[in-house]
């Protein structure tokens, strides 16, 4: 169901195009994670849902308040991750500074929540200022831009520790001495290119090019020979280097110890920080709902305990921005709990099903919904049987996977569930599939009573209206303009008068000769059925009757002398059909299926 509804990713596995990507207006990382949780786990408590709706409504009414809240949330680091790092004492100095910066945003956020006068927002803002003392301690102790490494020095502000300040003075003066030494030696030795440098491997050294090597005093000791010069040291240089190294080492160790003391203190507040993070995440998701609802002109839904879903002008939340999207109404109640949806492919049946489900998810997650008006009776679970797939690794055919999904629904759905069925029984023979679809329909209506939307091409099922409690026929509307099919994408009461399969096949690009032949066969089969389109009487033909109709076509065609005789089937095609009839597809392995495919290809080419 999560995959079919594309809640967090599309069927292609992409984030863009999912419901989550459409909703996401969160300003923080923890808000984005919580948004995903709320979508995947909608509420089932009416009062809790209404409390969220009220908070969203409050925020949508004031653009100033909503913008101010979004500004306060912007730039807050991932406080949940920071709290976890702190709890395990893995935080570095930058993490603590980021924590302090996040806590600095709390006063403004608290004020926006209190000004809203919304009970939920006020409740969430309580406790956001619990760590003011920790925030000040971090701010007064750590440098604003500390290094990433904890033993690299530069962690503490000046004035925090007297010994640290003294050691910094020593190291600063020491580095200044080396800088002055370079200028002094250049003047004394008349070597303008002379340099005094330092690296971790060699320490401090004097670098002289080969051109001026004769000017080097005899008291200097060569440390390294270079291609274009040499590196030297002196006794004074070594002494100064040792003093500087000692002071620098002490300084870094002392700063590290002071940082550990600060981190230990902050670690005692990790639980409080995590609680603040959760509250901020909730506020972030609520403003996210308000932002998208205000931007898209969504409506506050009415949540009820009734067995209903009433939507006026409902739109698919992801697809509604597409040009030409057509809204639809939905009416489901105790007397209309099972909507049997008929109509051609590409007519919008699948979109209609998903729209109802996604609006239900949004409503019970606490968000507004894309509709003019909406009344949603609480749903305990949503089940979907959508699309076709197989599981070759486990030896399961498309039909087997379909039946497993249907069995799961029939075992677990309740009268408070929402069930979406987009075709049943396509992976087997027409009569088997129709019988299963019929039986499933009766079981859901008579035993389970779940609100159900069933899109099908089995028009025989439309006769169940009036025979099965709660079943109501609806259809996606189409129009024929100048002989061409036009999809209106609107849903109306009553059954569809035709499947328009041949016309859709023509739109798909089937050769004209194939389409004309299909039209001829369709006309004959409908005539054999007594001039009635399939399903007008609610009951399918028997297997024998169906077979007789098919064979009757050829018999009737052979007797006609005044009209062109349908061409006999090519022997290669007959041989291919015979082989297909003898093949049990469900028992084939992927390799065997490929072999059969090659054999059929050879049959058609006349090579077998």
PEGIUR-V10517 format. One record per residue. N is the residue number from 1. RES is the residue in one small letter. SS is DSSP state (H for helix, E for strand, L for the rest). D_FIRST is the distance of its C-alpha to the first C-alpha in Angstrom with 2 decimals. Layout:
N/RES/SS/D_FIRST
N/RES/SS/D_FIRST
//
This chain:
1/x/L/0.00
2/x/L/3.81
3/x/L/5.36
4/x/L/5.02
5/x/L/5.99
6/x/L/8.31
7/x/L/8.88
8/x/L/11.28
9/x/L/11.92
10/x/L/12.02
11/x/L/11.24
12/x/L/14.81
13/x/L/14.26
14/x/L/16.36
15/x/L/16.50
16/x/L/18.29
17/x/L/16.35
18/x/L/13.38
19/x/H/13.22
20/x/H/14.82
21/x/H/17.63
22/x/H/18.26
23/x/H/18.75
24/x/L/20.63
25/x/L/24.22
26/x/L/24.78
27/x/L/28.21
28/x/L/27.74
29/x/H/25.79
30/x/H/24.99
31/x/H/23.84
32/x/H/21.34
33/x/H/19.96
34/x/H/19.86
35/x/H/18.15
36/x/H/15.19
37/x/H/15.35
38/x/H/15.63
39/x/H/12.59
40/x/H/10.40
41/x/L/12.51
42/x/L/13.72
43/x/L/16.85
44/x/L/17.53
45/x/L/21.29
46/x/H/22.84
47/x/H/25.82
48/x/H/24.00
49/x/H/21.82
50/x/H/25.04
51/x/H/26.84
52/x/H/24.52
53/x/H/24.81
54/x/H/28.57
55/x/H/28.76
56/x/H/26.87
57/x/H/29.19
58/x/H/32.18
59/x/H/31.35
60/x/H/30.70
61/x/L/34.13
62/x/L/36.05
63/x/H/35.63
64/x/H/38.37
65/x/H/36.70
66/x/H/33.32
67/x/H/35.06
68/x/H/37.18
69/x/H/34.29
70/x/H/32.55
71/x/H/35.90
72/x/H/36.31
73/x/H/32.94
74/x/L/33.60
75/x/L/34.82
76/x/L/33.88
77/x/L/33.10
78/x/L/30.25
79/x/H/31.79
80/x/H/29.30
81/x/H/30.24
82/x/H/33.87
83/x/H/33.79
84/x/H/32.41
85/x/H/35.09
86/x/H/37.67
87/x/H/36.76
88/x/L/37.26
89/x/L/40.33
90/x/L/39.07
91/x/L/39.55
92/x/L/42.01
93/x/H/44.26
94/x/H/42.00
95/x/H/39.15
96/x/H/41.53
97/x/H/42.73
98/x/H/39.17
99/x/H/38.59
100/x/H/41.77
101/x/H/40.79
102/x/H/37.44
103/x/H/39.38
104/x/H/41.80
105/x/L/39.08
106/x/H/38.57
107/x/H/41.59
108/x/H/40.52
109/x/H/36.93
110/x/H/38.39
111/x/H/40.65
112/x/H/37.96
113/x/H/35.95
114/x/H/39.09
115/x/H/40.21
116/x/H/37.00
117/x/L/38.03
118/x/L/34.40
119/x/H/34.07
120/x/H/30.82
121/x/H/32.10
122/x/H/35.46
123/x/H/33.97
124/x/H/31.99
125/x/H/35.19
126/x/L/37.22
127/x/L/37.94
128/x/L/37.23
129/x/L/40.98
130/x/L/41.39
131/x/L/42.13
132/x/H/44.82
133/x/H/47.38
134/x/H/45.30
135/x/H/44.64
136/x/H/48.40
137/x/H/49.26
138/x/H/47.04
139/x/H/48.39
140/x/H/51.99
141/x/H/51.70
142/x/E/49.68
143/x/L/50.57
144/x/L/48.37
145/x/L/47.56
146/x/L/47.82
147/x/L/47.48
148/x/L/44.44
149/x/L/46.55
150/x/L/47.82
151/x/L/51.16
152/x/L/52.05
153/x/L/53.78
154/x/L/53.39
155/x/L/51.04
156/x/E/53.24
157/x/L/54.80
158/x/L/58.58
159/x/L/60.33
160/x/L/57.77
161/x/L/59.94
162/x/H/63.69
163/x/H/63.82
164/x/H/60.95
165/x/H/62.86
166/x/H/66.05
167/x/H/64.42
168/x/H/62.83
169/x/H/66.33
170/x/H/67.70
171/x/H/65.05
172/x/H/65.38
173/x/H/69.16
174/x/H/68.89
175/x/H/66.74
176/x/H/69.14
177/x/H/72.06
178/x/H/70.52
179/x/H/69.91
180/x/H/73.56
181/x/H/74.77
182/x/H/73.50
183/x/H/75.48
184/x/H/78.59
185/x/H/78.68
186/x/H/78.24
187/x/H/81.31
188/x/H/83.40
189/x/H/82.81
190/x/L/82.47
191/x/L/79.19
192/x/L/76.89
193/x/L/74.01
194/x/L/74.06
195/x/E/70.77
196/x/E/69.84
197/x/E/66.29
198/x/E/64.06
199/x/E/61.30
200/x/L/59.85
201/x/L/61.52
202/x/L/65.03
203/x/E/65.23
204/x/E/67.58
205/x/E/69.87
206/x/E/72.22
207/x/E/71.53
208/x/E/74.49
209/x/E/74.58
210/x/H/76.97
211/x/H/79.19
212/x/H/80.21
213/x/H/80.27
214/x/H/84.07
215/x/H/83.74
216/x/L/81.73
217/x/L/83.84
218/x/L/84.87
219/x/L/83.41
220/x/L/79.86
221/x/E/77.94
222/x/E/75.77
223/x/E/72.22
224/x/E/70.63
225/x/E/72.04
226/x/L/70.07
227/x/L/70.60
228/x/L/72.13
229/x/E/73.34
230/x/E/73.18
231/x/E/71.71
232/x/E/74.16
233/x/E/74.35
234/x/L/77.15
235/x/H/78.03
236/x/H/77.35
237/x/H/73.99
238/x/H/73.00
239/x/H/74.11
240/x/H/72.23
241/x/H/69.13
242/x/H/69.26
243/x/H/69.69
244/x/H/66.80
245/x/H/64.51
246/x/H/65.44
247/x/H/64.83
248/x/H/61.55
249/x/H/60.32
250/x/H/61.33
251/x/H/59.68
252/x/H/56.30
253/x/H/56.41
254/x/H/57.38
255/x/H/54.62
256/x/H/52.08
257/x/H/53.34
258/x/H/53.19
259/x/H/49.60
260/x/H/48.62
261/x/H/50.26
262/x/H/48.27
263/x/H/44.95
264/x/H/45.75
265/x/H/46.45
266/x/H/43.23
267/x/H/41.29
268/x/L/42.34
269/x/L/40.37
270/x/H/37.09
271/x/H/35.41
272/x/H/36.59
273/x/H/35.42
274/x/H/31.89
275/x/H/31.94
276/x/H/33.15
277/x/H/30.39
278/x/H/27.73
279/x/H/29.57
280/x/H/29.88
281/x/H/26.16
282/x/H/25.44
283/x/H/28.09
284/x/H/26.68
285/x/H/23.17
286/x/H/24.91
287/x/H/27.12
288/x/H/24.19
289/x/H/22.65
290/x/H/26.18
291/x/H/26.86
292/x/H/23.97
293/x/H/24.52
294/x/H/28.21
295/x/H/27.81
296/x/H/25.48
297/x/L/27.19
298/x/L/24.20
299/x/E/24.88
300/x/L/24.82
301/x/L/22.70
302/x/E/24.31
303/x/E/22.33
304/x/E/23.54
305/x/L/23.34
306/x/L/23.60
307/x/L/21.36
308/x/L/20.88
309/x/E/19.18
310/x/E/22.04
311/x/E/21.64
312/x/E/24.56
313/x/E/24.31
314/x/E/20.57
315/x/L/19.56
316/x/L/16.52
317/x/L/16.91
318/x/L/16.68
319/x/L/18.56
320/x/L/21.11
321/x/L/23.66
322/x/L/24.01
323/x/L/27.30
324/x/L/27.37
325/x/L/23.99
326/x/L/24.39
327/x/L/23.20
328/x/E/22.46
329/x/E/22.98
330/x/E/20.71
331/x/E/22.43
332/x/E/20.82
333/x/L/22.88
334/x/L/24.21
335/x/L/25.95
336/x/L/23.20
337/x/L/20.09
338/x/E/18.96
339/x/E/19.12
340/x/E/19.83
341/x/E/19.58
342/x/E/21.97
343/x/L/23.41
344/x/L/23.80
345/x/L/21.49
346/x/L/21.43
347/x/L/22.12
348/x/L/19.08
349/x/H/17.00
350/x/H/13.67
351/x/H/14.65
352/x/H/15.61
353/x/H/12.32
354/x/H/10.49
355/x/H/13.61
356/x/H/13.45
357/x/H/10.00
358/x/H/11.08
359/x/H/14.47
360/x/H/13.37
361/x/H/11.73
362/x/H/14.97
363/x/H/17.21
364/x/H/16.22
365/x/H/16.26
366/x/L/19.82
367/x/L/19.91
368/x/L/21.54
369/x/E/19.69
370/x/L/20.63
371/x/L/22.56
372/x/L/26.19
373/x/E/25.52
374/x/E/22.58
375/x/E/22.51
376/x/E/19.32
377/x/E/19.56
378/x/L/17.84
379/x/L/14.41
380/x/L/13.77
381/x/L/10.05
382/x/E/7.31
383/x/E/5.98
384/x/E/5.25
385/x/E/7.71
386/x/L/8.44
387/x/L/11.00
388/x/L/13.26
389/x/L/13.64
390/x/L/15.92
391/x/E/16.82
392/x/H/20.56
393/x/H/21.20
394/x/H/20.48
395/x/L/22.03
396/x/E/19.03
397/x/L/19.28
398/x/H/16.79
399/x/H/17.66
400/x/H/17.34
401/x/H/13.79
402/x/H/13.00
403/x/H/14.98
404/x/H/13.43
405/x/H/9.96
406/x/H/12.07
407/x/H/14.16
408/x/H/11.52
409/x/H/10.77
410/x/H/14.55
411/x/H/15.42
412/x/H/13.42
413/x/L/12.99
414/x/L/15.97
415/x/L/18.00
416/x/L/16.51
417/x/L/12.86
418/x/E/11.24
419/x/E/10.04
420/x/E/9.35
421/x/E/11.06
422/x/E/12.18
423/x/L/15.00
424/x/L/15.75
425/x/L/18.66
426/x/L/19.35
427/x/L/19.98
428/x/L/22.99
429/x/L/26.11
430/x/H/26.16
431/x/H/27.49
432/x/H/25.22
433/x/H/22.12
434/x/H/23.62
435/x/H/24.58
436/x/H/21.19
437/x/H/19.58
438/x/H/22.52
439/x/H/22.28
440/x/H/18.59
441/x/H/19.46
442/x/H/22.44
443/x/H/20.75
444/x/H/18.14
445/x/H/21.02
446/x/H/23.67
447/x/H/22.18
448/x/H/18.94
449/x/L/19.53
450/x/L/16.03
451/x/E/15.77
452/x/E/14.33
453/x/E/14.31
454/x/E/15.09
455/x/E/16.16
456/x/L/18.64
457/x/L/21.83
458/x/L/23.36
459/x/H/25.88
460/x/H/27.49
461/x/H/24.89
462/x/H/26.24
463/x/H/29.21
464/x/H/27.20
465/x/E/27.58
466/x/L/30.32
467/x/L/29.94
468/x/E/26.62
469/x/L/26.31
470/x/L/23.98
471/x/E/23.20
472/x/E/24.10
473/x/E/24.33
474/x/E/23.41
475/x/E/23.63
476/x/E/23.37
477/x/E/26.95
478/x/E/28.92
479/x/E/32.60
480/x/E/35.09
481/x/E/37.50
482/x/L/40.42
483/x/L/38.76
484/x/E/35.64
485/x/E/32.15
486/x/E/30.86
487/x/E/27.29
488/x/E/27.50
489/x/E/23.75
490/x/E/24.68
491/x/E/23.36
492/x/E/26.12
493/x/E/26.80
494/x/L/27.95
495/x/L/27.08
496/x/L/27.41
497/x/L/30.86
498/x/L/29.90
499/x/L/27.11
500/x/L/29.10
501/x/H/27.93
502/x/H/31.34
503/x/H/31.51
504/x/H/28.15
505/x/H/29.38
506/x/H/32.51
507/x/H/30.64
508/x/L/28.84
509/x/L/32.33
510/x/L/33.24
511/x/L/37.03
512/x/H/39.03
513/x/H/40.64
514/x/H/37.32
515/x/H/36.17
516/x/H/39.55
517/x/H/39.49
518/x/H/36.03
519/x/H/37.38
520/x/H/40.39
521/x/H/38.43
522/x/H/36.12
523/x/H/39.21
524/x/H/40.81
525/x/H/37.84
526/x/H/37.48
527/x/H/41.24
528/x/H/41.08
529/x/L/38.54
530/x/L/41.33
531/x/L/40.71
532/x/L/37.47
533/x/L/34.12
534/x/L/31.56
535/x/L/30.15
536/x/L/32.85
537/x/L/33.91
538/x/L/30.55
539/x/L/31.39
540/x/L/30.83
541/x/L/33.93
542/x/L/34.83
543/x/H/34.57
544/x/H/38.36
545/x/H/38.43
546/x/H/35.89
547/x/H/37.84
548/x/H/41.07
549/x/H/39.84
550/x/H/39.06
551/x/H/42.38
552/x/H/44.15
553/x/H/43.39
554/x/H/45.44
555/x/H/48.18
556/x/H/48.52
557/x/H/48.49
558/x/H/51.26
559/x/H/53.43
560/x/L/53.25
561/x/L/56.29
562/x/L/56.37
563/x/L/53.02
564/x/L/51.85
565/x/L/50.66
566/x/L/47.15
567/x/L/47.63
568/x/L/47.27
569/x/L/44.41
570/x/L/45.39
571/x/H/46.17
572/x/H/43.79
573/x/H/40.93
574/x/H/41.98
575/x/H/42.02
576/x/H/38.55
577/x/H/37.20
578/x/H/38.94
579/x/H/37.44
580/x/H/33.91
581/x/H/34.53
582/x/H/35.75
583/x/L/32.76
584/x/L/29.99
585/x/H/27.07
586/x/H/24.87
587/x/H/27.68
588/x/L/28.26
589/x/L/27.66
590/x/H/26.82
591/x/H/30.55
592/x/H/31.68
593/x/H/29.44
594/x/H/31.10
595/x/H/34.50
596/x/H/33.87
597/x/H/32.85
598/x/H/36.12
599/x/H/38.07
600/x/H/36.72
601/x/H/37.66
602/x/H/41.13
603/x/H/41.46
604/x/H/40.80
605/x/H/43.32
606/x/L/45.83
607/x/L/46.22
608/x/L/45.19
//
